[in-house]
Amino acid sequence: MNPDLSKRFQMWFSDPFEWLRHKKNLPEERQVSFDGGFVAMSMGCMLCERYFRAKTNTEKPLERGESKKKKNKGYNERFKREAAKELGISKSKFDIFWAVYRHGIQHQGMPRKVYRKYAGRTITYRSLMSENNTHTPEQEIDGDIIWIKISPWKFTKRMIELFERDSAALESGFHHAFADIFQK
């Protein structure tokens, strides 16, 4: 096994799992690379979608064929427009952020690279998570790479704050009852 891949897998998955599940102290050499930001970003993306779908009344999936009806045009885009507005960015920048982070993390287990063609060039959008970044996705251009910078901790904290300040969104955003968790 590639030792670098093994180390990254521990950093992204094994160590956050062990810490969250057992509050287990990790060996000192692994504490340096682990901060759980990936887990926080996953939570932040989920909360972002829940909050803005509740705010835009788009939490229920449309039946087959309903999305094609004129009255439902843009149904699945409404929450993205509202989220972009809250974060102070354009809808197009939010779409790229969402493709890199939310779709990457929730569908592939890590932020993904997104490729777009502009004027004959291929631009690659990549993730750059750091505590030094803000809660708002920001872009930094580096040749044909555009880094989507964000602090997973600040982003997720912002999403938590939105729910904590808005009891109506909390009620409608989690219309499924919070499950009780029993441990033996």
Secondary structure, DSSP 8 states (H G I E B T S, - for coil): --HHHHHHHIIIIIHHHHHHHH-----HHHHTT---HHHHHHHHHHHHHHHHHHHTT--S---TTGGGSGGGTTGGGHHHHHHHHHHTS-HHHHHHHIIIIIIIIIIISS---EEEEETTEEEEEEEEE-TTS-SS-EEEEETTEEEEEE-HHHHHHHHHHHHHH-HHHHHHHT-S--------
